[in-house]
Amino acid sequence: MTSRFRVSSTLPRKLRELGLSPEAVLRQAALPMVLFDQDKILVSTEEFFALYRGIAETSNDPGFGLKLGTEERIERYDPIKIAALSARSFRDAVERLSRYKQLTCPEKIRVVERGDEFAVQFLWILAHEKEPPLLVDVCFAWIVGIGQRGTGRPLNPKRVEFQRRPAHREMYEAHFRCPVRFKSNQNALIFRKADVELPFVTYNPDLLAAVAPQLETELREQLAQKTFSEYAKGILKHLLAGQRPGMDDLATELHLSTRTLQRRLTKQGITFQRLLEEARRELARHYLLHSALELNETAYLLGYEDANSFFRAFHQWEGTSPGQWRLLQKNSQSTTQAHAGAA
């Protein structure tokens, strides 16, 4: 998986069509004014989030993300979207999107099936902060749009779940034509499983045979260049949210058997336990530096049964307690900033 987002070259044009100045967005986002002039627009996760925060702040329109995520003009579809639209069914399309997304960004589309429900979530593998709400709106509108175009009918989710506070409920329910639940544990589109199995009227096996092999070749080459253990660690960080994931959980997310996962990790000279500890250590440092979480909350998010277990592990990693480490880091940052100001 690539470590940078490839921003679509059609984004500036779409912003203008929706009445927004791309230059004003870049200024608001504190990004280089020449960003959209590049042949291939590549940004880090932090820059990508800043871009979408800039769009939200410049537009001042609560429905802008829904408009941006709705693309009616098929000639602007990239090869990944064309492969999805050429798929056999909505399920097949979502699975292809999840697989080929790895080519353009450090993002994963996770599918969770429970009973008669099919949940679609977007995970930002390298993110150290919450994704902008407008970006969630774009992604959700985009998935629903592909489903509706592919099935040729108004394919509505069973419900939409947002982590954010309640706002503009009527607008979202009018767009998605389903109930919207706020202050949820996750951002997710929940579909009925029967709707997910609907065939695509846009199914085109000849076009798929032309596009998919090239995407598969690119994916193999990219995965060969990217350290598998680093990618797996990124997935683990998302699974570490008040639970302790096992190797089976990681294998499921990677679409591998447990045996294949074990073999891949062994080939890179790392055990699952060490990978889990590295993920916890990196997340712990991030939480302590960039959040106001209490130490017991941090312990919970890292999957520890109690705060004492976290304290012992952290002392082994850093040679000091979490509280003392946080204080030392903040003092060091203050000293650096004071020296920079004096210079």
C-alpha positions as CSV (number, residue, x, y, z in Angstrom):
1,M,0.0,0.0,0.0
2,T,1.2,3.5,-0.9
3,S,2.0,5.8,2.0
4,R,0.6,8.9,0.2
5,F,-2.8,9.9,-1.2
6,R,-3.1,10.5,-5.0
7,V,-5.5,13.4,-5.3
8,S,-7.7,13.2,-8.4
9,S,-6.7,15.8,-11.0
10,T,-10.4,16.4,-11.5
11,L,-10.8,17.7,-8.0
12,P,-10.0,21.4,-8.8
13,R,-12.4,21.4,-11.7
14,K,-15.1,19.8,-9.5
15,L,-14.5,22.5,-6.8
16,R,-14.9,25.3,-9.4
17,E,-18.1,23.7,-10.8
18,L,-19.5,23.7,-7.2
19,G,-18.6,27.4,-6.8
20,L,-15.5,27.0,-4.8
21,S,-12.1,28.5,-5.6
22,P,-9.3,25.9,-5.5
23,E,-6.8,28.6,-4.6
24,A,-8.9,29.7,-1.6
25,V,-9.1,26.1,-0.5
26,L,-5.3,25.7,-0.6
27,R,-4.8,28.9,1.3
28,Q,-7.3,27.9,4.0
29,A,-5.6,24.4,4.2
30,A,-2.1,26.0,4.5
31,L,-1.0,23.8,1.5
32,P,1.3,24.9,-1.3
33,M,-0.5,27.1,-3.9
34,V,1.1,25.0,-6.7
35,L,-0.3,21.7,-5.4
36,F,-2.9,21.4,-8.1
37,D,-0.4,22.3,-10.9
38,Q,1.4,19.0,-10.5
39,D,0.9,16.1,-13.0
40,K,0.5,13.7,-10.2
41,I,-0.9,15.2,-7.0
42,L,0.6,13.3,-4.0
43,V,0.0,14.3,-0.4
44,S,0.5,12.8,3.1
45,T,-2.4,11.7,5.3
46,E,-2.1,14.9,7.3
47,E,-2.1,17.1,4.1
48,F,-5.0,15.1,2.7
49,F,-7.0,15.8,5.9
50,A,-6.0,19.4,5.9
51,L,-7.2,19.7,2.2
52,Y,-10.7,18.4,3.1
53,R,-10.8,20.6,6.3
54,G,-9.9,23.5,4.0
55,I,-12.8,22.6,1.6
56,A,-15.3,22.5,4.5
57,E,-14.1,25.8,6.0
58,T,-14.0,27.6,2.6
59,S,-17.4,26.3,1.4
60,N,-19.2,26.8,4.7
61,D,-21.9,24.5,3.2
62,P,-22.9,21.5,5.4
63,G,-23.9,19.6,2.2
64,F,-20.7,20.2,0.2
65,G,-19.2,16.8,0.9
66,L,-22.4,15.0,-0.4
67,K,-22.2,17.1,-3.6
68,L,-18.5,16.5,-4.0
69,G,-18.9,12.7,-3.5
70,T,-21.7,12.5,-6.2
71,E,-20.1,12.2,-9.6
72,E,-22.6,12.0,-12.5
73,R,-20.1,12.1,-15.3
74,I,-18.8,8.7,-16.0
75,E,-15.9,10.0,-18.2
76,R,-14.3,11.3,-15.0
77,Y,-14.2,7.8,-13.4
78,D,-10.7,6.5,-12.8
79,P,-9.8,2.9,-13.7
80,I,-10.6,1.7,-10.1
81,K,-14.1,3.1,-10.3
82,I,-14.6,1.7,-13.8
83,A,-13.5,-1.7,-12.5
84,A,-16.1,-1.4,-9.7
85,L,-18.9,-0.3,-12.0
86,S,-18.0,-3.2,-14.4
87,A,-18.3,-5.7,-11.6
88,R,-21.0,-8.4,-11.4
89,S,-22.8,-7.1,-8.3
90,F,-22.7,-4.4,-5.6
91,R,-20.8,-6.8,-3.3
92,D,-18.2,-7.5,-6.0
93,A,-17.9,-3.8,-6.6
94,V,-17.2,-3.0,-2.9
95,E,-14.7,-5.8,-2.7
96,R,-12.8,-4.5,-5.8
97,L,-12.8,-1.0,-4.4
98,S,-11.4,-2.3,-1.2
99,R,-8.7,-4.2,-3.0
100,Y,-7.6,-1.6,-5.5
101,K,-7.8,1.4,-3.2
102,Q,-4.4,0.3,-1.9
103,L,-3.0,1.6,-5.2
104,T,-3.9,5.2,-4.6
105,C,-3.9,5.8,-0.9
106,P,-3.2,4.4,2.6
107,E,-6.9,3.8,3.1
108,K,-8.9,0.6,3.6
109,I,-12.5,-0.1,3.0
110,R,-13.6,-2.6,5.7
111,V,-16.7,-4.7,5.3
112,V,-18.4,-6.2,8.4
113,E,-21.3,-8.7,7.9
114,R,-23.6,-9.4,10.8
115,G,-27.0,-11.1,10.4
116,D,-28.8,-9.4,7.5
117,E,-26.5,-6.3,7.6
118,F,-23.5,-5.4,5.5
119,A,-21.5,-2.5,7.0
120,V,-19.0,-0.5,5.0
121,Q,-16.3,1.6,6.8
122,F,-13.4,3.6,5.6
123,L,-10.2,3.3,7.6
124,W,-7.3,5.7,7.3
125,I,-4.3,3.5,7.9
126,L,-1.6,6.1,8.7
127,A,-3.9,8.7,10.4
128,H,-3.0,10.1,13.8
129,E,-6.2,12.2,14.0
130,K,-9.9,11.9,13.3
131,E,-10.8,12.2,9.6
132,P,-12.7,15.4,8.7
133,P,-16.5,14.9,8.7
134,L,-16.7,16.3,5.1
135,L,-14.3,13.6,3.9
136,V,-16.6,11.0,5.5
137,D,-19.6,12.5,3.6
138,V,-17.6,12.4,0.3
139,C,-16.8,8.7,0.8
140,F,-20.3,7.7,1.8
141,A,-21.9,9.6,-1.1
142,W,-19.4,8.0,-3.5
143,I,-20.1,4.4,-2.4
144,V,-23.9,4.9,-2.5
145,G,-23.5,6.6,-5.9
146,I,-21.6,3.7,-7.4
147,G,-24.2,1.3,-6.0
148,Q,-27.1,3.2,-7.5
149,R,-25.5,3.7,-10.9
150,G,-24.5,0.0,-11.0
151,T,-27.8,-1.4,-10.0
152,G,-29.8,1.1,-11.9
153,R,-32.1,1.7,-9.0
154,P,-32.3,3.9,-5.9
155,L,-30.1,1.7,-3.7
156,N,-30.5,3.2,-0.2
157,P,-28.6,2.1,2.9
158,K,-30.6,0.7,5.8
159,R,-29.0,3.4,8.0
160,V,-26.0,5.7,8.2
161,E,-23.9,5.9,11.4
162,F,-21.8,8.9,12.2
163,Q,-19.5,9.4,15.2
164,R,-20.1,13.2,15.1
165,R,-22.6,15.1,17.2
166,P,-26.2,15.5,15.7
167,A,-26.4,18.2,13.0
168,H,-28.3,18.6,9.7
169,R,-30.2,15.3,10.2
170,E,-32.9,16.2,7.7
171,M,-30.3,16.9,5.0
172,Y,-28.5,13.6,5.5
173,E,-31.7,11.6,5.7
174,A,-33.0,13.3,2.5
175,H,-29.8,12.4,0.6
176,F,-29.3,8.8,1.8
177,R,-33.1,8.2,2.2
178,C,-32.7,6.3,5.4
179,P,-32.4,6.9,9.2
180,V,-29.1,8.6,10.3
181,R,-27.7,7.7,13.7
182,F,-25.3,10.2,15.4
183,K,-22.8,9.8,18.2
184,S,-22.2,6.2,17.1
185,N,-19.1,4.1,17.8
186,Q,-18.1,4.2,14.1
187,N,-18.6,5.9,10.8
188,A,-20.4,3.3,8.7
189,L,-22.9,2.8,5.9
190,I,-25.2,-0.1,6.8
191,F,-26.8,-1.9,3.9
192,R,-29.3,-4.8,3.8
193,K,-27.4,-7.9,2.7
194,A,-30.1,-8.6,0.1
195,D,-29.3,-5.2,-1.5
196,V,-25.6,-6.0,-1.6
197,E,-26.3,-9.1,-3.7
198,L,-28.1,-7.1,-6.4
199,P,-26.6,-7.6,-9.9
200,F,-25.1,-4.6,-11.7
201,V,-26.8,-3.6,-14.9
202,T,-23.4,-2.0,-15.8
203,Y,-21.7,-5.5,-15.6
204,N,-19.2,-5.6,-18.4
205,P,-16.9,-8.7,-18.3
206,D,-15.0,-7.5,-21.4
207,L,-14.1,-4.1,-19.9
208,L,-13.3,-5.8,-16.5
209,A,-11.0,-8.3,-18.3
210,A,-9.1,-5.3,-19.8
211,V,-8.9,-3.2,-16.6
212,A,-8.5,-5.6,-13.8
213,P,-5.3,-7.4,-14.9
214,Q,-3.4,-4.1,-15.1
215,L,-4.7,-3.1,-11.6
216,E,-3.7,-6.5,-10.2
217,T,-0.2,-6.2,-11.7
218,E,0.3,-2.7,-10.2
219,L,-1.0,-4.0,-6.9
220,R,1.5,-6.9,-6.9
221,E,4.4,-4.6,-7.7
222,Q,3.4,-2.1,-5.0
223,L,3.0,-4.7,-2.3
224,A,6.4,-6.1,-3.2
225,Q,7.9,-2.7,-2.7
226,K,6.0,-1.9,0.5
227,T,7.1,-3.7,3.7
228,F,4.3,-6.1,4.5
229,S,4.9,-5.8,8.2
230,E,4.5,-2.1,8.1
231,Y,1.2,-2.4,6.3
232,A,0.0,-5.1,8.8
233,K,1.0,-2.9,11.7
234,G,-1.1,-0.1,10.3
235,I,-4.1,-2.4,10.2
236,L,-3.4,-3.5,13.8
237,K,-3.5,0.1,15.0
238,H,-7.1,0.4,13.8
239,L,-8.0,-2.9,15.4
240,L,-6.6,-1.7,18.7
241,A,-9.6,0.2,20.0
242,G,-10.5,-1.1,23.4
243,Q,-9.7,-4.7,22.4
244,R,-6.7,-6.9,21.9
245,P,-6.7,-8.3,18.4
246,G,-5.3,-11.8,17.7
247,M,-3.6,-13.1,14.6
248,D,-6.9,-14.4,13.3
249,D,-8.4,-10.9,13.4
250,L,-5.4,-9.5,11.5
251,A,-5.5,-12.3,8.9
252,T,-9.2,-11.6,8.3
253,E,-8.5,-7.9,7.7
254,L,-5.7,-8.7,5.3
255,H,-7.8,-11.3,3.4
256,L,-5.3,-14.0,4.2
257,S,-5.4,-17.3,6.0
258,T,-3.7,-17.4,9.5
259,R,-1.1,-19.8,8.1
260,T,-0.3,-17.5,5.2
261,L,0.0,-14.5,7.5
262,Q,2.3,-16.4,9.8
263,R,4.5,-17.4,6.9
264,R,4.7,-13.8,5.6
265,L,5.6,-12.4,9.0
266,T,8.3,-15.1,9.5
267,K,9.7,-14.3,6.1
268,Q,10.2,-10.7,7.3
269,G,11.8,-11.9,10.6
270,I,9.0,-10.6,12.9
271,T,6.5,-12.3,15.1
272,F,2.9,-11.3,15.6
273,Q,3.5,-10.5,19.2
274,R,6.4,-8.2,18.4
275,L,4.2,-6.5,15.7
276,L,1.4,-6.0,18.2
277,E,3.9,-4.5,20.7
278,E,5.3,-2.1,18.1
279,A,1.8,-1.0,17.1
280,R,1.0,-0.4,20.8
281,R,4.2,1.5,21.5
282,E,3.8,3.8,18.5
283,L,0.1,4.5,19.3
284,A,1.0,5.1,23.0
285,R,3.6,7.7,22.0
286,H,1.1,9.4,19.7
287,Y,-1.8,9.5,22.3
288,L,0.6,10.9,24.9
289,L,1.9,13.6,22.6
290,H,-1.2,14.6,20.7
291,S,-4.2,14.0,22.9
292,A,-5.4,14.9,26.4
293,L,-6.5,11.4,27.1
294,E,-6.2,10.2,30.7
295,L,-3.6,7.4,31.1
296,N,-6.3,4.8,32.0
297,E,-8.2,5.8,28.8
298,T,-4.9,5.3,26.8
299,A,-4.5,1.9,28.4
300,Y,-8.0,0.9,27.4
301,L,-7.6,2.1,23.8
302,L,-4.3,0.1,23.5
303,G,-6.2,-3.1,24.6
304,Y,-4.7,-3.5,28.1
305,E,-6.9,-5.0,30.8
306,D,-5.8,-2.4,33.3
307,A,-3.7,0.7,33.6
308,N,-0.9,-1.1,35.6
309,S,-0.3,-3.5,32.6
310,F,0.1,-0.5,30.3
311,F,2.4,1.3,32.8
312,R,4.7,-1.8,33.0
313,A,4.8,-2.2,29.3
314,F,5.5,1.5,28.7
315,H,8.4,1.5,31.3
316,Q,10.0,-1.4,29.4
317,W,9.7,0.5,26.1
318,E,10.9,4.0,27.3
319,G,12.5,3.4,30.7
320,T,10.1,5.8,32.5
321,S,6.4,6.1,33.3
322,P,3.9,7.4,30.7
323,G,3.2,10.5,32.7
324,Q,6.8,11.4,33.2
325,W,7.5,10.7,29.5
326,R,4.7,13.0,28.4
327,L,6.1,15.8,30.7
328,L,9.6,15.4,29.4
329,Q,8.4,15.6,25.8
330,K,6.4,18.7,26.4
331,N,9.3,20.4,28.2
332,S,11.6,19.5,25.3
333,Q,9.1,21.0,22.8
334,S,8.8,24.2,24.8
335,T,12.6,24.5,24.9
336,T,12.9,24.0,21.2
337,Q,10.2,26.5,20.4
338,A,11.8,29.1,22.8
339,H,15.1,28.7,21.0
340,A,13.5,29.0,17.6
341,G,11.7,32.2,18.8
342,A,15.0,33.7,20.1
343,A,16.7,32.9,16.8
